[in-house]
Amino acid sequence: MPAERSPEHVAFGQAVRKLRLEQGLSQEELGYASGLHRNYIGGVERGELNASLASINKLAAGLSIKPSELLATAEREQTAGRRKTRSRR
């Protein structure tokens, strides 16, 4: 049974996916550019994996952005997710 995905991990994964797709990259291409396996990229995007600081830096480099930009995008995704949850109540 899969582990519970935290809102933070889901938001980070959504941010990675959003930025990857904006650049027209496949998971495999981002994996190659960042030095990470494509399966790892998929796990992060699904919010199943807890990316380390080293992996966040590699992902940001693969996306040609600063790590702070990646985290800011994740923060916006998390805020948007909270708004959606509140509007459903």
GIGI-V191162 format. One record per backbone hydrogen bond with DSSP energy under -1.0 kcal/mol. CO is the residue of the C=O (numbers start at 1). NH is the residue of the N-H. Records with the same first field share a line. If there is no record, write none. Layout:
BEGIN
CO=NH  NH
END
This chain:
BEGIN
6=10
7=11
8=12
9=13
10=14
11=15
12=16
13=17
14=18
15=19
16=20
17=21
18=22
19=23
20=25
21=24
26=30
27=31
28=32
29=33
30=34
31=35  36
37=41
38=42
39=43
40=44
41=45
42=46
43=48  49
44=47
52=56
53=57
54=58
55=59
56=60
57=61
58=62
59=63
60=65
61=64
66=70
67=71
68=72
69=73
70=74
71=75
72=76
73=77
74=78
75=79
76=80
77=81
78=82
79=83
80=84
81=85
82=86
83=87
84=88
86=89
END
